[in-house]
Amino acid sequence: MLRLQEERANVAQQNQGKRKLPSLHPDVRLLGSIDEAMVQRFLDQSGAAQGDKPLVLELSTMGGDAESARRLAEEIVLLRQAREVFFLGKTYVYSAGITVMGAVPSTHRFLTPDTILLVHERRMERTVQMTGALRSAIAVARDLLAELEIGQVLERRGFEQLAAGSKLSADELLQRVLDKDWYLTAEEALELELIGGIVGNGAV
């Protein structure tokens, strides 16, 4: 009897600070590429779900525009000043979707059992052609370098948000994506405490 009480006490201690997803019926459902249209859908749906009760945001995405993802993440951060926000990732949350997920505390992030996450370094696709005087070419190179440098700052900030509250530091997270894209399952994300739980199919 005493042993059973001790086991229950240990479980209760482990569960302290953990949150449960308040609803399996999200207030905001976002599916598809992250772009300005998705940001607008978020604003419309979150605006229609006004109140002080927790808001559940569902996301499935293959990625999209990095700047639109940053805008969406910032809207979530601002919304959290007025109410709790929970994240529910379904099936696939790739690339820019990780930026959105990172806007919610790790304790408030949940995934369905089939979900795969994809984390990678910030990327740029750009063709630069330099013609004419060297002075103008140097100016173009400096502009490109400035863009790359601010990109690294933003990347670092995103990794810090994602890693906060988990078993990984931002530096450790960065090391995992230096050589190759990092795909991880819902179970792996939970083990690293990047998320607060797994929902569906009997998972807790």
Backbone hydrogen bonds in HBPLUS format (Angstrom, degrees):
<---DONOR---> <-ACCEPTOR-->    atom                        ^
c    i                          cat <-CA-CA->   ^        H-A-AA   ^      H-
h    n   atom  resd res      DA  || num        DHA   H-A  angle D-A-AA Bond
n    s   type  num  typ     dist DA aas  dist angle  dist       angle   num
A0005-GLN N   A0001-MET O   3.05 MM   4  6.35 155.0  2.11 147.0 153.5     1
A0006-GLU N   A0002-LEU O   2.95 MM   4  6.24 151.2  2.03 146.3 154.4     2
A0007-GLU N   A0003-ARG O   2.92 MM   4  6.21 156.1  1.98 149.4 155.6     3
A0008-ARG N   A0004-LEU O   2.98 MM   4  6.21 159.2  2.02 147.8 153.4     4
A0009-ALA N   A0005-GLN O   2.91 MM   4  6.11 150.3  2.00 142.2 150.8     5
A0010-ASN N   A0006-GLU O   2.88 MM   4  6.16 151.1  1.96 146.8 154.7     6
A0011-VAL N   A0007-GLU O   2.97 MM   4  6.25 158.6  2.01 150.0 155.3     7
A0012-ALA N   A0008-ARG O   2.91 MM   4  6.11 159.4  1.95 146.4 152.4     8
A0013-GLN N   A0009-ALA O   2.91 MM   4  6.12 150.6  2.00 143.2 151.2     9
A0014-GLN N   A0010-ASN O   2.93 MM   4  6.19 153.9  2.00 146.8 153.9    10
A0015-ASN N   A0011-VAL O   2.98 MM   4  6.19 144.4  2.10 145.8 155.5    11
A0016-GLN N   A0013-GLN O   3.23 MM   3  5.22 154.3  2.30  98.5 106.2    12
A0018-LYS N   A0015-ASN O   3.02 MM   3  5.35 161.1  2.06 126.2 130.5    13
A0027-ASP N   A0056-VAL O   2.93 MM  29  5.38 134.2  2.14 132.1 145.3    14
A0028-VAL N   A0056-VAL O   3.16 MM  28  6.46 160.9  2.20 161.6 161.3    15
A0058-GLU N   A0028-VAL O   2.78 MM  30  6.05 173.6  1.79 163.5 165.6    16
A0030-LEU N   A0058-GLU O   2.90 MM  28  5.99 156.1  1.96 142.2 150.2    17
A0060-SER N   A0030-LEU O   3.06 MM  30  6.52 145.5  2.18 151.9 162.4    18
A0032-GLY N   A0060-SER O   3.01 MM  28  6.47 156.4  2.07 157.9 165.3    19
A0034-ILE N   A0063-GLY O   2.91 MM  29  5.97 164.9  1.93 138.6 143.7    20
A0065-ASP N   A0034-ILE O   2.86 MM  31  5.80 157.4  1.91 165.3 157.6    21
A0038-MET N   A0035-ASP O   3.10 MM   3  5.34 122.8  2.44 100.6 114.2    22
A0039-VAL N   A0035-ASP O   3.15 MM   4  6.54 156.9  2.20 150.7 157.2    23
A0040-GLN N   A0036-GLU O   3.03 MM   4  6.32 156.0  2.09 146.7 152.7    24
A0041-ARG N   A0037-ALA O   2.95 MM   4  6.26 149.5  2.05 142.6 151.3    25
A0042-PHE N   A0038-MET O   2.89 MM   4  6.19 153.8  1.96 151.6 158.5    26
A0043-LEU N   A0039-VAL O   3.00 MM   4  6.33 159.9  2.04 149.4 154.5    27
A0044-ASP N   A0040-GLN O   2.91 MM   4  6.13 159.7  1.95 150.5 155.9    28
A0045-GLN N   A0041-ARG O   2.91 MM   4  6.03 170.9  1.92 151.5 154.3    29
A0046-SER N   A0042-PHE O   2.84 MM   4  5.83 165.9  1.86 153.7 158.4    30
A0047-GLY N   A0043-LEU O   2.99 MM   4  5.83 146.1  2.11 133.8 143.3    31
A0048-ALA N   A0044-ASP O   3.04 MM   4  6.26 141.7  2.20 139.3 149.1    32
A0049-ALA N   A0046-SER O   3.20 MM   3  5.03 139.3  2.38  91.3 102.9    33
A0055-LEU N   A0084-GLU O   2.89 MM  29  6.23 167.6  1.90 153.0 154.0    34
A0086-PHE N   A0055-LEU O   2.77 MM  31  6.12 163.6  1.80 164.0 168.2    35
A0057-LEU N   A0086-PHE O   2.77 MM  29  6.05 171.1  1.78 163.7 165.3    36
A0088-LEU N   A0057-LEU O   2.72 MM  31  5.91 155.5  1.78 165.7 162.0    37
A0059-LEU N   A0088-LEU O   2.99 MM  29  6.36 152.8  2.07 149.6 152.9    38
A0090-LYS N   A0059-LEU O   3.10 MM  31  6.24 161.2  2.14 147.6 150.2    39
A0061-THR N   A0092-TYR O   2.92 MM  31  6.00 150.7  2.01 147.7 153.9    40
A0094-TYR N   A0061-THR O   3.00 MM  33  6.06 160.1  2.04 146.1 152.4    41
A0069-ALA N   A0065-ASP O   3.04 MM   4  6.30 150.8  2.13 147.1 155.8    42
A0070-ARG N   A0066-ALA O   3.00 MM   4  6.30 147.5  2.11 141.2 149.8    43
A0071-ARG N   A0067-GLU O   3.00 MM   4  6.27 154.3  2.07 144.3 150.9    44
A0072-LEU N   A0068-SER O   2.92 MM   4  6.14 159.8  1.96 147.8 153.3    45
A0073-ALA N   A0069-ALA O   2.87 MM   4  6.05 158.4  1.92 146.9 153.2    46
A0074-GLU N   A0070-ARG O   2.93 MM   4  6.12 152.9  2.00 144.7 151.9    47
A0075-GLU N   A0071-ARG O   3.01 MM   4  6.29 151.6  2.09 147.0 154.3    48
A0076-ILE N   A0072-LEU O   3.09 MM   4  6.40 149.9  2.19 145.0 153.0    49
A0077-VAL N   A0073-ALA O   2.98 MM   4  6.30 157.4  2.03 149.5 155.4    50
A0078-LEU N   A0074-GLU O   2.98 MM   4  6.23 160.6  2.02 149.7 154.4    51
A0079-LEU N   A0075-GLU O   2.93 MM   4  6.11 153.0  2.00 142.0 150.0    52
A0080-ARG N   A0076-ILE O   2.95 MM   4  6.19 144.0  2.09 147.4 156.8    53
A0081-GLN N   A0078-LEU O   3.13 MM   3  5.54 156.2  2.19 107.9 115.1    54
A0082-ALA N   A0079-LEU O   2.99 MM   3  5.65 158.0  2.04 117.6 124.0    55
A0083-ARG N   A0079-LEU O   3.18 MM   4  6.45 145.1  2.30 145.8 156.0    56
A0087-PHE N   A0108-HIS O   2.86 MM  21  6.21 165.4  1.88 158.1 163.0    57
A0110-PHE N   A0087-PHE O   2.74 MM  23  5.89 146.7  1.85 146.8 158.2    58
A0089-GLY N   A0110-PHE O   2.83 MM  21  6.29 160.7  1.86 157.6 156.9    59
A0112-THR N   A0089-GLY O   3.05 MM  23  6.51 145.5  2.17 164.0 174.7    60
A0092-TYR N   A0090-LYS O   2.65 MM   2  5.77 142.1  1.79 113.8 100.5    61
A0116-ILE N   A0091-THR O   2.99 MM  25  6.14 143.6  2.13 124.9 129.8    62
A0093-VAL N   A0116-ILE O   3.06 MM  23  6.38 165.3  2.08 162.3 163.2    63
A0118-LEU N   A0093-VAL O   3.16 MM  25  6.55 147.4  2.27 143.5 141.8    64
A0097-GLY N   A0094-TYR O   2.75 MM   3  5.24 153.6  1.81 146.1 140.5    65
A0095-SER N   A0118-LEU O   2.99 MM  23  5.61 124.2  2.32 125.3 140.7    66
A0098-ILE N   A0095-SER O   2.94 MM   3  5.67 153.1  2.01 121.2 127.8    67
A0099-THR N   A0096-ALA O   3.09 MM   3  5.30 130.7  2.35 100.6 112.8    68
A0101-MET N   A0097-GLY O   2.99 MM   4  6.31 160.6  2.03 148.4 153.7    69
A0102-GLY N   A0098-ILE O   2.89 MM   4  6.04 149.8  1.99 144.9 152.8    70
A0103-ALA N   A0100-VAL O   3.10 MM   3  5.46 156.5  2.16 108.8 116.1    71
A0104-VAL N   A0101-MET O   3.16 MM   3  5.85 168.3  2.17 120.4 123.8    72
A0108-HIS N   A0105-PRO O   2.85 MM   3  5.35 153.4  1.92 116.9 125.6    73
A0109-ARG N   A0106-SER O   3.29 MM   3  5.27 166.4  2.31 108.0 108.3    74
A0196-GLY N   A0109-ARG O   2.66 MM  87  5.31 156.1  1.72 143.4 151.7    75
A0111-LEU N   A0197-GLY O   3.24 MM  86  6.75 150.8  2.33 145.7 153.3    76
A0199-VAL N   A0111-LEU O   2.96 MM  88  6.23 155.6  2.02 146.1 154.1    77
A0115-THR N   A0112-THR O   3.03 MM   3  5.54 168.4  2.05 124.9 128.0    78
A0117-LEU N   A0184-LEU O   2.87 MM  67  5.30 174.4  1.87 162.0 163.5    79
A0184-LEU N   A0117-LEU O   3.01 MM  67  5.30 154.7  2.07 141.1 147.7    80
A0119-VAL N   A0182-TRP O   2.88 MM  63  5.12 166.9  1.89 147.0 150.4    81
A0182-TRP N   A0119-VAL O   2.90 MM  63  5.12 168.1  1.92 165.0 164.2    82
A0137-ALA N   A0133-ALA O   3.19 MM   4  6.52 152.6  2.27 144.7 152.9    83
A0138-ILE N   A0134-LEU O   2.85 MM   4  6.09 154.7  1.92 154.2 159.8    84
A0139-ALA N   A0135-ARG O   3.17 MM   4  6.47 151.9  2.25 141.6 148.8    85
A0140-VAL N   A0136-SER O   3.07 MM   4  6.38 153.7  2.14 145.3 151.6    86
A0141-ALA N   A0137-ALA O   2.98 MM   4  6.25 158.8  2.03 148.3 154.2    87
A0142-ARG N   A0138-ILE O   2.89 MM   4  6.13 154.3  1.96 149.6 156.5    88
A0143-ASP N   A0139-ALA O   3.01 MM   4  6.24 157.0  2.07 146.2 152.1    89
A0144-LEU N   A0140-VAL O   3.01 MM   4  6.27 157.9  2.06 149.1 155.0    90
A0145-LEU N   A0141-ALA O   2.92 MM   4  6.13 156.7  1.97 146.7 153.3    91
A0146-ALA N   A0142-ARG O   2.91 MM   4  6.13 157.3  1.96 149.3 155.1    92
A0147-GLU N   A0143-ASP O   3.06 MM   4  6.33 151.7  2.14 143.6 151.0    93
A0148-LEU N   A0144-LEU O   2.97 MM   4  6.27 153.1  2.04 148.0 155.5    94
A0149-GLU N   A0145-LEU O   2.89 MM   4  6.14 156.6  1.95 150.9 157.3    95
A0150-ILE N   A0146-ALA O   3.04 MM   4  6.26 164.2  2.07 150.0 153.2    96
A0151-GLY N   A0147-GLU O   3.01 MM   4  6.07 144.2  2.14 136.8 147.3    97
A0152-GLN N   A0148-LEU O   3.05 MM   4  6.38 144.8  2.18 143.7 151.7    98
A0153-VAL N   A0149-GLU O   3.16 MM   4  6.51 150.1  2.25 143.5 151.5    99
A0154-LEU N   A0150-ILE O   2.98 MM   4  6.24 161.6  2.02 150.3 154.4   100
A0155-GLU N   A0151-GLY O   2.89 MM   4  6.08 151.5  1.97 142.9 151.5   101
A0156-ARG N   A0152-GLN O   2.95 MM   4  6.12 161.4  1.99 146.7 150.8   102
A0157-ARG N   A0153-VAL O   3.03 MM   4  6.29 158.9  2.08 147.4 153.2   103
A0158-GLY N   A0154-LEU O   2.97 MM   4  6.20 155.7  2.03 147.0 153.3   104
A0159-PHE N   A0155-GLU O   2.99 MM   4  6.29 156.7  2.05 152.1 158.1   105
A0160-GLU N   A0156-ARG O   2.96 MM   4  6.20 152.5  2.04 149.1 156.8   106
A0161-GLN N   A0157-ARG O   3.07 MM   4  6.35 154.7  2.14 147.0 153.1   107
A0162-LEU N   A0158-GLY O   3.01 MM   4  6.24 158.8  2.05 147.4 153.3   108
A0163-ALA N   A0159-PHE O   2.92 MM   4  6.00 158.6  1.96 147.9 153.3   109
A0164-ALA N   A0160-GLU O   3.06 MM   4  5.98 136.7  2.26 140.9 150.2   110
A0166-SER N   A0163-ALA O   2.92 MM   3  5.41 159.1  1.97 144.8 144.1   111
A0167-LYS N   A0192-LEU O   2.88 MM  25  5.29 170.8  1.89 155.7 153.7   112
A0173-LEU N   A0169-SER O   2.94 MM   4  6.18 156.4  2.00 150.7 157.5   113
A0174-LEU N   A0170-ALA O   2.92 MM   4  6.13 155.9  1.98 144.5 151.1   114
A0175-GLN N   A0171-ASP O   2.99 MM   4  6.25 151.8  2.07 145.2 152.5   115
A0176-ARG N   A0172-GLU O   3.29 MM   4  6.56 140.9  2.46 139.1 147.8   116
A0176-ARG N   A0173-LEU O   3.12 MM   3  5.30 129.6  2.39  98.5 111.4   117
A0177-VAL N   A0174-LEU O   3.10 MM   3  5.43 145.6  2.22 106.3 115.9   118
A0189-ALA N   A0185-THR O   2.96 MM   4  6.22 157.7  2.01 149.7 156.0   119
A0190-LEU N   A0186-ALA O   2.93 MM   4  6.15 150.9  2.02 146.4 154.3   120
A0191-GLU N   A0187-GLU O   2.95 MM   4  6.17 155.4  2.01 145.5 152.3   121
A0192-LEU N   A0188-GLU O   3.10 MM   4  6.32 148.8  2.20 144.3 151.6   122
A0194-LEU N   A0189-ALA O   2.89 MM   5  5.20 155.6  1.95 163.4 160.4   123
A0193-GLU N   A0190-LEU O   2.95 MM   3  4.76 152.1  2.03  99.4 108.2   124
A0203-ALA N   A0200-GLY O   2.91 MM   3  5.48 164.4  1.94 123.9 126.2   125
